[in-house]
Amino acid sequence: MAVIVNKAECIGCGACEPSCPFGAITMEDGKAIITEACTQCGACIPVCPVSAISREDIEQTVVMDKSQYKDVWVYIEVSGGKPRNVSLELLGEGRKLADELGQKLSAVLIGRGVEHIANEVIAAGADQVYLSEAPELAHYSTDGYTAVFTDMINKYKPSVILLGATNDGRDLGPRVACRVGTGLTADCTGLGIEPESGLVAWTRPAFGGNIMATILCPDHRPQMGTVRPSVFKRPVPDETRTGEIIKVASVAKADEIRTKILNIIQVSMGSCNLEEAEIIVSGGRGMGKPENFALIEELAKVLGASVGASRAAVDAGWKPHMHQVGQTGKTVGPKIYIACGISGAIQHLAGMSSSDVVIAINKDPDAPIFGMADFGVVGDVVEILPLLTEEFRRIKAG
């Protein structure tokens, strides 16, 4: 579908130019011109006094031979010599997709000195591991990893690729997708196979989390998407599984990597490492004021937990966005989630619904958060938190 101008009928009145909300119409030689900024919204069509603007169907011909593409790939992100949790979570979900499609599940390992991880990802469900190691790949770099991953895809032609929606995954995914000529669905919270077409159905929040959109990629391969951490559970490893390790020569060249790591400074990020946390203590608007978040932080320190926050607390400036839990923040799945002064808006519940145990503290007995909580405490969170902290401290000391 495209918006076009019939040059023979256009009278150059300019009425259409200000009607475009995207500034996609210009006047050249007394005629209206539709530029590449056009989104086909059609706002200009009824404005034209001589009906010189219309929509027309444009048939797109896709020459890609999709039959050459098969297997489900999971990109394994490595941190501290170990695979990140989200990569293992995606192996579990990728296993389901591969089984339903009747294809293999493969893991992609890129780095230096990472071959020992291959057995762990095979135990987590992978049938085979594509391994590329080189000195230039010791640390993640956009240029190096993009070149290697793109080369693998062009050589082995996977049908589906899953990446974690982490800082690195969000950087690598779209760059690789662009180079192999396909699309990418970002920040997914659900995966499935559409029965009629056999395509992967990528589900993600849209319009600020108010609706869930399901996206298909029918014309191009591979089908690619980044998936939020902690949406799915890690599979139980099966140490008896065996798989094939396929070593792929690295095409990364040191002189083509435009960023250089000069020094690595270790910074403690434990208090906001929400995706990897086993215990999270979160605060909401019910904390009353930003100073009361010290009570959250004290309890988190005693429990060895990470500190989370609701969108209301973040919007109020009480905590940075990196602490936000919810559809517009981070999706988490800890063993224990303690919600303090959080009413339980649907967007927040969707972001922590994978938690094993939910403990809610709120003075409103009708707060929606209690509908999801395994344990609930009705009362003033400012009074209850110090008591909990002291009791946990006493138990740990004993």
C-alpha positions as CSV (number, residue, x, y, z in Angstrom):
1,M,0.0,0.0,0.0
2,A,1.3,3.5,-0.9
3,V,0.1,7.1,-1.1
4,I,0.7,8.5,-4.5
5,V,0.1,11.9,-6.3
6,N,-1.3,12.0,-9.8
7,K,0.9,14.7,-11.3
8,A,-1.4,15.3,-14.2
9,E,-4.3,16.2,-11.9
10,C,-2.3,18.0,-9.1
11,I,-2.8,21.8,-9.3
12,G,-0.1,22.6,-6.9
13,C,-2.4,24.4,-4.4
14,G,-0.3,23.2,-1.4
15,A,-3.3,22.2,0.7
16,C,-1.9,18.8,1.3
17,E,1.5,19.9,2.6
18,P,0.4,21.2,6.1
19,S,-2.0,18.2,6.5
20,C,0.7,15.7,6.8
21,P,1.6,15.0,10.4
22,F,5.0,13.6,9.4
23,G,6.1,16.4,7.1
24,A,6.3,13.9,4.2
25,I,4.9,16.2,1.5
26,T,6.9,18.9,-0.3
27,M,6.2,21.1,-3.3
28,E,8.5,20.8,-6.3
29,D,7.9,22.6,-9.6
30,G,4.4,23.3,-8.6
31,K,3.5,19.7,-7.8
32,A,3.1,17.8,-4.5
33,I,5.8,15.2,-3.8
34,I,5.4,12.3,-1.4
35,T,8.8,11.6,0.4
36,E,10.1,8.5,2.1
37,A,8.9,9.9,5.4
38,C,5.3,8.9,4.4
39,T,3.6,6.4,6.7
40,Q,0.6,5.8,4.5
41,C,-1.7,7.3,7.1
42,G,-3.8,8.9,4.4
43,A,-4.4,12.3,6.2
44,C,-3.6,14.1,3.0
45,I,-6.2,12.3,0.8
46,P,-9.4,14.0,1.8
47,V,-7.7,17.4,1.9
48,C,-6.9,17.5,-1.8
49,P,-9.6,19.6,-3.6
50,V,-9.1,17.8,-7.0
51,S,-8.7,14.2,-5.6
52,A,-5.2,14.0,-7.0
53,I,-3.9,12.0,-4.0
54,S,-4.9,8.3,-3.6
55,R,-3.8,5.0,-2.1
56,E,-2.7,2.2,-4.4
57,D,-1.7,-1.3,-3.7
58,I,1.9,-2.1,-4.6
59,E,2.7,-5.7,-5.1
60,Q,5.9,-6.8,-3.4
61,T,7.8,-9.7,-4.8
62,V,9.9,-11.6,-2.3
63,V,12.6,-13.6,-4.1
64,M,14.0,-15.3,-0.9
65,D,13.9,-19.1,-1.0
66,K,12.5,-19.8,2.5
67,S,12.8,-23.5,2.0
68,Q,16.6,-23.2,2.5
69,Y,16.1,-22.0,6.1
70,K,15.6,-24.4,9.0
71,D,16.4,-24.8,12.7
72,V,15.9,-22.6,15.7
73,W,18.9,-20.7,17.0
74,V,19.5,-19.1,20.4
75,Y,22.2,-16.5,20.9
76,I,24.1,-17.3,24.1
77,E,25.2,-14.2,25.9
78,V,28.2,-14.7,28.2
79,S,28.9,-12.8,31.3
80,G,31.7,-13.6,33.7
81,G,32.5,-16.8,31.9
82,K,28.9,-18.1,32.3
83,P,25.8,-17.9,30.1
84,R,23.3,-15.3,31.3
85,N,20.0,-16.5,32.7
86,V,18.0,-15.1,29.8
87,S,20.0,-17.3,27.3
88,L,19.2,-20.4,29.3
89,E,15.5,-19.4,29.5
90,L,15.4,-19.0,25.7
91,L,16.9,-22.5,25.3
92,G,13.9,-23.9,27.2
93,E,11.5,-21.9,25.0
94,G,13.5,-22.5,21.9
95,R,13.3,-26.3,22.6
96,K,9.5,-26.1,22.5
97,L,9.5,-24.1,19.2
98,A,12.0,-26.5,17.6
99,D,10.0,-29.6,18.6
100,E,6.8,-28.1,17.3
101,L,8.4,-27.2,14.0
102,G,10.2,-30.6,13.8
103,Q,13.6,-28.9,13.6
104,K,16.9,-28.8,15.6
105,L,17.7,-26.3,18.4
106,S,21.1,-24.7,18.1
107,A,23.0,-22.4,20.4
108,V,25.4,-19.7,19.1
109,L,28.5,-19.1,21.2
110,I,30.8,-16.2,20.3
111,G,33.8,-15.1,22.3
112,R,37.2,-16.3,23.6
113,G,37.6,-19.2,25.9
114,V,33.9,-20.0,25.9
115,E,34.0,-23.6,24.6
116,H,33.4,-25.0,28.1
117,I,29.9,-23.4,28.0
118,A,28.9,-25.7,25.2
119,N,28.2,-28.7,27.4
120,E,26.0,-26.5,29.7
121,V,23.8,-25.3,26.8
122,I,23.5,-28.8,25.4
123,A,22.3,-30.0,28.8
124,A,19.8,-27.1,28.7
125,G,18.3,-28.4,25.4
126,A,20.5,-27.5,22.5
127,D,21.1,-30.2,19.8
128,Q,24.2,-28.5,18.5
129,V,26.4,-25.5,19.2
130,Y,27.9,-23.1,16.7
131,L,31.2,-21.9,18.3
132,S,33.3,-19.0,17.1
133,E,36.3,-18.0,19.1
134,A,39.0,-15.4,18.5
135,P,41.2,-13.0,20.5
136,E,39.2,-10.1,19.0
137,L,36.0,-11.6,20.5
138,A,37.1,-11.7,24.1
139,H,34.7,-8.8,25.0
140,Y,31.5,-7.9,23.2
141,S,31.9,-5.4,20.4
142,T,29.2,-4.3,18.0
143,D,31.4,-4.6,14.9
144,G,33.1,-7.9,15.8
145,Y,30.1,-9.8,17.0
146,T,27.8,-8.5,14.2
147,A,30.3,-9.6,11.5
148,V,30.7,-13.1,13.0
149,F,26.9,-13.7,13.7
150,T,26.0,-12.4,10.2
151,D,28.5,-14.7,8.6
152,M,27.1,-17.7,10.5
153,I,23.5,-16.9,9.4
154,N,24.5,-16.5,5.8
155,K,26.4,-19.8,5.9
156,Y,24.0,-22.0,7.8
157,K,20.6,-20.3,7.2
158,P,18.5,-20.7,10.4
159,S,14.8,-20.2,10.3
160,V,14.4,-18.6,13.7
161,I,16.7,-16.7,16.0
162,L,16.1,-15.8,19.6
163,L,18.2,-13.2,21.5
164,G,17.8,-11.8,25.0
165,A,16.4,-8.3,25.3
166,T,19.5,-7.2,27.2
167,N,21.8,-4.2,26.4
168,D,24.0,-6.4,24.2
169,G,21.0,-8.3,22.6
170,R,19.2,-5.1,21.8
171,D,22.4,-3.8,20.1
172,L,23.3,-6.9,18.2
173,G,19.8,-8.1,17.1
174,P,18.8,-5.2,14.9
175,R,22.2,-4.8,13.3
176,V,22.3,-8.4,12.3
177,A,18.7,-8.4,11.1
178,C,19.5,-5.4,8.8
179,R,22.5,-7.1,7.3
180,V,20.7,-10.3,6.5
181,G,17.7,-8.5,5.1
182,T,15.0,-9.5,7.6
183,G,12.9,-7.9,10.4
184,L,13.2,-8.1,14.1
185,T,10.4,-8.1,16.8
186,A,11.8,-6.4,19.9
187,D,11.1,-6.9,23.6
188,C,8.8,-10.0,23.3
189,T,7.0,-11.5,26.2
190,G,5.4,-14.4,24.5
191,L,6.4,-17.0,21.8
192,G,4.3,-19.5,19.9
193,I,3.7,-21.1,16.5
194,E,0.8,-20.0,14.4
195,P,-0.9,-23.3,13.4
196,E,-2.1,-22.2,10.0
197,S,1.2,-20.9,8.7
198,G,3.8,-22.5,10.9
199,L,5.3,-19.0,11.5
200,V,6.6,-17.9,14.9
201,A,4.0,-15.7,16.6
202,W,6.0,-13.0,18.5
203,T,3.9,-11.3,21.2
204,R,5.0,-8.0,22.7
205,P,3.5,-5.0,24.6
206,A,2.4,-2.1,22.5
207,F,1.1,1.4,23.2
208,G,2.8,1.7,26.6
209,G,1.8,-1.8,27.6
210,N,-2.0,-1.2,27.1
211,I,-2.3,-3.9,24.4
212,M,-0.4,-7.0,23.4
213,A,0.5,-7.2,19.7
214,T,1.3,-10.5,17.9
215,I,3.7,-10.1,15.0
216,L,4.5,-12.5,12.1
217,C,7.4,-12.4,9.6
218,P,5.9,-14.3,6.6
219,D,8.2,-13.1,3.8
220,H,11.7,-13.1,5.1
221,R,14.1,-15.4,6.9
222,P,15.4,-15.8,9.5
223,Q,12.5,-14.8,11.8
224,M,14.2,-12.8,14.6
225,G,13.2,-11.4,17.9
226,T,14.6,-10.3,21.3
227,V,12.9,-11.6,24.4
228,R,12.7,-10.0,27.8
229,P,14.6,-11.7,30.6
230,S,12.7,-13.6,33.3
231,V,9.6,-14.1,31.1
232,F,10.2,-17.9,30.8
233,K,11.6,-20.4,33.3
234,R,15.1,-21.9,32.9
235,P,14.9,-25.5,31.8
236,V,16.0,-28.3,34.2
237,P,19.4,-29.3,32.8
238,D,19.8,-32.9,31.6
239,E,23.5,-33.8,32.0
240,T,23.0,-37.0,29.9
241,R,22.2,-35.1,26.7
242,T,24.8,-35.0,24.0
243,G,25.2,-32.7,21.1
244,E,27.4,-31.6,18.3
245,I,29.9,-28.6,18.5
246,I,30.4,-26.9,15.1
247,K,33.5,-24.7,15.1
248,V,33.1,-21.7,12.8
249,A,36.2,-19.6,11.8
250,S,35.9,-16.0,13.0
251,V,35.6,-13.3,10.3
252,A,36.2,-10.5,12.8
253,K,39.2,-8.3,12.1
254,A,40.8,-6.2,14.8
255,D,41.3,-3.2,12.5
256,E,37.5,-3.2,11.6
257,I,36.4,-3.1,15.3
258,R,35.9,0.6,15.9
259,T,35.6,0.5,19.7
260,K,38.5,-0.5,21.9
261,I,38.3,-1.4,25.6
262,L,41.0,0.4,27.5
263,N,40.0,-0.6,31.0
264,I,37.3,-2.6,32.8
265,I,36.1,-1.1,36.1
266,Q,34.1,-3.4,38.3
267,V,31.1,-1.6,39.7
268,S,28.6,-3.1,42.2
269,M,25.3,-3.3,40.4
270,G,23.7,-5.9,42.7
271,S,21.0,-3.6,44.0
272,C,19.5,-3.1,40.5
273,N,20.5,-6.3,38.7
274,L,16.8,-7.3,38.6
275,E,16.9,-9.8,35.7
276,E,19.4,-12.1,37.6
277,A,18.1,-11.5,41.1
278,E,16.6,-14.4,43.2
279,I,15.0,-12.0,45.7
280,I,13.6,-8.5,44.8
281,V,12.2,-6.0,47.3
282,S,10.1,-3.4,45.4
283,G,8.5,-0.2,46.5
284,G,5.7,1.8,45.1
285,R,3.8,5.1,45.6
286,G,2.6,3.7,49.0
287,M,6.1,4.3,50.4
288,G,4.9,7.9,50.8
289,K,8.1,9.7,50.0
290,P,11.5,9.0,48.5
291,E,13.3,8.9,51.9
292,N,11.3,5.9,52.9
293,F,13.0,3.9,50.2
294,A,15.8,3.6,52.7
295,L,13.6,1.0,54.4
296,I,13.4,-1.0,51.1
297,E,17.2,-0.8,50.7
298,E,17.9,-1.9,54.3
299,L,15.7,-5.0,53.9
300,A,17.2,-5.8,50.5
301,K,20.7,-5.5,52.1
302,V,19.8,-8.0,54.8
303,L,18.3,-10.5,52.3
304,G,20.9,-10.0,49.7
305,A,18.2,-8.8,47.4
306,S,17.9,-6.4,44.5
307,V,15.8,-3.2,44.8
308,G,12.8,-2.7,42.4
309,A,10.2,0.1,42.0
310,S,6.9,0.6,40.4
311,R,6.3,2.9,37.5
312,A,4.6,5.4,39.9
313,A,7.7,5.6,42.1
314,V,10.0,6.0,39.1
315,D,7.8,8.7,37.5
316,A,7.8,10.5,40.8
317,G,11.6,10.6,40.6
318,W,12.1,8.4,43.7
319,K,14.2,5.8,42.0
320,P,16.0,5.7,38.6
321,H,14.4,3.9,35.6
322,M,16.8,1.0,35.9
323,H,14.9,-0.2,39.0
324,Q,11.5,-0.2,37.3
325,V,9.6,-3.4,37.2
326,G,6.7,-3.8,34.8
327,Q,5.8,-3.9,31.1
328,T,7.5,-0.5,30.5
329,G,10.4,-1.5,32.8
330,K,12.0,-4.9,33.5
331,T,10.3,-8.2,33.5
332,V,11.5,-10.3,36.4
333,G,11.1,-13.8,37.7
334,P,12.8,-14.1,41.1
335,K,12.2,-16.8,43.7
336,I,10.8,-14.2,46.1
337,Y,9.2,-10.9,45.2
338,I,8.3,-8.5,48.0
339,A,5.9,-5.7,46.9
340,C,5.9,-2.8,49.4
341,G,3.2,-0.2,49.0
342,I,2.5,-1.3,45.4
343,S,-1.2,-1.4,44.5
344,G,-0.8,-3.8,41.6
345,A,-1.5,-2.1,38.3
346,I,-1.9,-4.6,35.5
347,Q,1.3,-3.4,33.8
348,H,3.3,-4.0,37.0
349,L,1.7,-7.4,37.6
350,A,2.6,-8.5,34.1
351,G,6.2,-7.6,34.8
352,M,6.6,-9.8,37.9
353,S,4.0,-12.5,37.4
354,S,6.7,-15.1,36.8
355,S,7.9,-14.8,40.5
356,D,7.8,-18.0,42.4
357,V,6.6,-16.5,45.7
358,V,5.0,-13.0,46.0
359,I,4.7,-11.2,49.3
360,A,2.6,-8.1,49.4
361,I,2.5,-5.3,52.0
362,N,-0.3,-2.7,51.6
363,K,-2.6,-0.8,53.8
364,D,-5.5,-1.3,51.3
365,P,-7.0,-4.8,51.8
366,D,-8.6,-4.5,48.4
367,A,-5.4,-3.7,46.5
368,P,-5.1,-5.8,43.3
369,I,-1.6,-7.0,44.3
370,F,-3.2,-9.2,46.9
371,G,-4.9,-11.2,44.1
372,M,-1.5,-12.4,43.0
373,A,0.2,-12.6,46.3
374,D,1.0,-15.9,48.0
375,F,1.3,-14.0,51.4
376,G,-0.2,-10.7,52.2
377,V,0.3,-8.2,55.0
378,V,-2.4,-5.5,55.5
379,G,-0.8,-2.5,57.2
380,D,1.4,0.6,57.0
381,V,4.5,-0.5,55.0
382,V,6.6,2.2,56.8
383,E,5.8,0.5,60.2
384,I,6.1,-3.1,58.9
385,L,9.4,-3.0,57.0
386,P,11.6,-2.2,60.0
387,L,10.0,-5.1,61.9
388,L,10.6,-7.5,59.0
389,T,14.2,-6.3,58.6
390,E,15.0,-6.7,62.2
391,E,13.4,-10.2,62.3
392,F,15.3,-11.3,59.2
393,R,18.5,-9.9,60.7
394,R,17.9,-11.8,63.9
395,I,17.2,-15.1,62.1
396,K,20.4,-14.8,60.0
397,A,22.5,-14.0,63.0
398,G,21.1,-17.0,64.8
